[in-house]
Amino acid sequence: MLDDLSAVFEAPIDSPPDADELVTATMTWHFSPATGSPFWLGKLPGLGFDPTSDVKTVADLALFDTIAVDWSRVPAADLIPRGCLDGRQFGVYESGGTTGAPKRIVDAVCRRRNVEFQSMLLDEQDFPRSTSNEGWLHIGPTGPHVMSKNVGNVAELRGFLRYFVDLDPRWVKKLAAQGRQDEFDRYLGHILDQVADVLASQPIRAISTTPRVLERIVARPDVYRLMKEKVRGIIWGGTSMDGETLRLLEHEAFPDATLAGAYGNTMMGVAPQRTRVEGDPSPCVFRPYFPYTIIEVVDKETGTTPQPVDASGRVKITTMTREQFLPPTLERDVVTRRAPVGGYAGIEVSEVRPDAIAGETITEGVY
């Protein structure tokens, strides 16, 4: 839609707005009666401050630090901004439930912009495109998970025909948490049977999946042979991966393919792996879609004190688009903060791994 805020919310992908300008636009949009969502307008009287006048900069977002929201209990329809009731079709998407009840968001078109940013970085890394309807196979969550929408969009942007093998992250996490290894193995075998069928019968050139599934593929000769022969682009994400495993996958298991990581979750969107530069302290550094997604790395104990470059800490994320405002929120992940390169204005991160917040139990499974 075109309005006075379009230059901020719909800025060119390679020319993002100033972060403080986006903060001001976000407060104006989400807390104005004509355009805000029922959820945020309902919260307004109890905030203790006026976002439209008191929150003008990224630093001012700290005013939201004491505002706790259980995103698993908010009616999804209440999250849709009134200003977005312009005919766009919203979907409801859920998290994988790693730390409890699934969180929910709504999205119509804004996550596609995040994926366009991801595709731009994939071009920098010579990730393949298709000009003849070759296939992109996603082995991972579909259904209520926004990952399937994101993957579908990036495959479409890059000219691929989309294929899916559905993996239920909640089920595999339950099996892993309960120690039901035999069922866990049989379920993954069922997944790989489907992967083998698609690889054997279709011209698949790109794949997106998790590190654990990639490891299972390498361990199963029939699937590994097909994938090594056909696939020239692999996006991995969903769970953590150490540097040695990444090295083995890149240089020994799939030397003819371009591997690119993607860090993210339902609430923040996708932070793709940026192009490597000489002197990188890590083989995979993730770059958020700044300023629409702002990542902070904070002290694990206080949840507020910023960590210096090359120190580890817990992730705090803020998401600001026309369709979604997520105030600064402490996440489950621990990362290492990295110095940005190439004029990037945000914080880059590496060494992503889950770490339980007090009272929570983390189970990664294969996603």
N, C-alpha and C positions, 0 to 999 in steps of 0.2 A: 504494500500500500504506500501511497505517496502522501507525506505530510511534512510538517516542519522538522520532524525527527528522523526522516528517511536518511539524511546524510550521515547520521550516526548509526542507526540500527541496520541500515542496508548499505553501508560503505563498501567500496570495492574490496574483494578478499585480500588483495595484495597491498591495500592502503587503509589499514584500520584507523579508527578515530582515536583521539586522545582519551586516555582512561578516565580522567576526571570529567571530560565532556560526556562520556557514556554513563557515568554514575549519575550526573545531573539529569540526563534524558531518561534514565531508568526510573528515577524517583518521580519525575514528572508523569511518566506514562503509567506506572503501576500504582500510584497513589492519588491519581486524579479521578473524581467520580465518573467522568465520562469514558475513561479508558481502562481503569484498573480492574482487577479481578475481584469477585466477591470475597475471596479469601483475604487478600491484602487490605481491601477496604474495610473488612470486618475487624482486622487486627489493628487498624489505625488508632482508634480511641485509647487502646491500652498500651501503646508503644512508649508513651512518656516523652516523645519528641515528634516534630513534624518533618518527615523525610523530604518534603519538597522544599523546605527552607533550611533545614539543619544538616542535610547530607549532600554535599557538593563535590567531595573529593573521595578518592579511594580510602584515605585515612579516616574520613568521617564514617565509613561503613562499620567501623568498630562500635558504633552506637547500637548495632544489631546483635552484638556478641551475647547479650543476655536474653535474646528472644529465641526460645526453644520451640521447635516445630516438629511434630511427629508426622512425617510425610507419608507414613503408612496408614494414617487414619483420616486424612483430609479428603472429602468428596472431590473426585477428580474434576467434575464440572465446575467447581468453585475456583479452580486454578486458571480458568480461561479468562484472559483480560477482555473486558467489554469492548475495547477498541479493536479486538481481533475477531469480533463476530461480523465478519465482512464476507462470508461465504467460504472461507478456508475450512478445510476438513481436518479436525483434530483427531488424533489417536491418543489412547491412554497406554502408557508403557510402564513396566515394573522392573525393579531391580531384581537381582538374583537371590536376595534374601541371605546374603553371607552372614550378616550379624543379627538376623531376626526376621520380623515380618517385612515383606517387600515394600519398598518405597515406590511412590507413583509420581509420574510427571505427565504433562500433556505436551504434544508437539504437533504442529502442522507443517511448517516450512523452515523453521529456524535451524534445526539440526542439519538440514542439507547444506547450509552455509558452512557449518563446521566441517562437513565432509568435503566441500570444495577446497577448504584450506588443507585438509589432509591430502587430497589429490594433487594439489600444487606441490606439496613437499615430496610426494611420490614421484612426480616428474623430475625433481632435482636428483633423485636417486636412481633414475632410469628404470623405474618399475614399469613393467610392460603395459601397453595399451593393446586393444584389439581393433582390427579394422574389418574383420570378417566373421563377426558373431561367434568368436571363440568363447569358451565357457569359463566362468568364475564360480568355484565351488566353495560355499561357506559351510564349515563343519562346526556347528555351535548353536547357541540359543536362537530360536525364532519365536513364534507365539507372542507372548506379552512383552518381550524384551526389545528395547530400542536398537540393540545390536543388529538385528536382522534388517531393520530399516536403514541403518547407517551403511551396512555392507551392500545392501541393494542399491543404494544411491551411489556409492563409490564405484561399484561395478558398472552401473549405467553410465556414469560420467566418463569412464574409461573404455566404453564401447563393448563391454562383455555381456553375454547372455548369462543370466543368474541361475545357479543351481543351489539347492539347500539340502543338507542332511541335518535334521533337527537333533539337538542334544539338550536334554532337560537338566540345567545346572542344579536345580533344587533337589532332584532325585539323586544325582551322583554325590552331592554334598551330604545328603542324608545317609547314603550307603557308606561313604568314607567315615563319617562321624560315628556310625554305629559299628564300625569294624567288619562290615559285611563284604569282605574282600572278594569272595567267590562271585557274588551277585554284581559287584562293581566290575570285575573282569568280564563277566558275561555281557553286561550292558555295553561296555566299550567294544567288545567283539561284535555285537550287533551293529554298533555305529560303523565300525570299520568294514563290515560286510557291505553296507550300503555305499560307503565310499568306494570300495573296490568296484562295485557295479557301475557307478557313475564314471569313474576313471577309465574303465575298460570299454565303455560304450559311447563316451562323449569326448569332444575335443577340448578338454579342460587345460587351461594355460595358467590360471591363477587360483590360489587357495587362500582362505582366511580361516584360522582356527587357533587353538591354544597350544602353548608349549607341551603340555602333557599329552595332548592328542598327537602332536608331531612325534614325540618320543615313542608312542605306541605304534605309529605308522612305520617308523624306522625299524621297530622290532618285529614287524610282520612282513615277511619277504614279498608276498604277492602284491600288497598295497604299495610298499616302498618302491618296488621295481617300476610300477606304473607311474607313480608320482615323480620319481626321478627322471623318467623318460619324457614326461609330458609337461610338467609344471615349471614355469620360468619366473613366477612371482609368488611370494608367500608373505602374507601379513599374519603376524602372531600377536596375541594379546589375551587378556582375560585372567591370566595368573602370572605370577612372578617367574623370571628366568635369570639364572646366574650367568656371568660372563663366559664361563667355560662351556656350559651347555650351548650358548649362542654360538661360540666359536666352532664347536663340533657340528652343529646344524649347518652353519654357513659354509665351512671349508671342507668338511668331510661327507656329511650326509647329502647336502644339496648344493654342490659347488657351481652348478649351472643356473641356479635361481637367485633372484634378488630377494633378500629377506628384509622386511621392514616391520618394526614393532609399533604397537599402538597401545597407549595407556589411557584408561578412562573408566567411567562408570555411568550409570543412568543419570545421575544428578549433574555431572560436570560436562558430559560429552566426551570427545576424543582429543587426546594430546598425542599427535603422531610423533614417531621418531624423526628427528631432524637429520639432515645430511652430516656425516662425520667430517670433522676438520682435524688437521694436524695438531697433536697435543691433547686431544680429548682424554679426559680422565676416565672415561667409561666407554665401552663399545656401543652403548645405546643410550642416547640422551633424548628425553621427551620434551616437546615444545607445545604448551597449551595454546588454545585459540584465543590469545590475548588481544584486546581486553575483555572480550565477551566471556571468557573463562579466566579468572585470576586465581593462580595458585600461590599460596604462602606456605613456607616451611617453618613450623613453630616448635618450640620446646615441647617435648612429650608430656611433661608434668604440668606446666602452666596452661598449655594450649593457646598462649597468646604471644610469648616472647619470640621474635623472629630469630631464626638461626642464620649464622653466617654462611657464605659460600663454602662448599665442600664439607659442611657439617650435615648430619642427619637430623631429622625431626618428623613430626606428624604433619600430614597435609591438611591445610585448611583451604576450602574452595569457595569462590563466589561466582555465580553465573548470572549474567545480565543480557537478556535479549528482549525483543518485543513480546515474546510469548512466555517468558519465564524470568522470574527474579528469585534466585536462591541466595540469601544473605550469607555472610561468612559462616561456614559450617565445618566443624572438625570431622575429618574422615578417618577411616580405619587404617589407611595406608601410612607406612613410614617410608621416606625417600631420602635421597641425598640431594641437597641443593647444589646446582651448578651455575657458574657464571654464564650469562647469555652471550652468544656470539652473533656476528653479522648484523649488528644494529637492532637485534630483537629487544623489545622493551620490557618483556615480562621475565618471570623466573623459570628456568629450565630445571628438570629433575632427572635423576637416574636411580638405579638400585631400588626399584619399587618392591616392597614386600608388605604383606598384611601384618597388622599388629593389633591385638584386641584392645578396645577401649574398656575401661573398668566395667565389669559385670557382663561382658560379652564373650562369646566363644567363637573363634574363627575356624572355619573349615573351608579349605580351598577346593578340594576335589580335583576336577579337571578344568574348572572355570570359576 
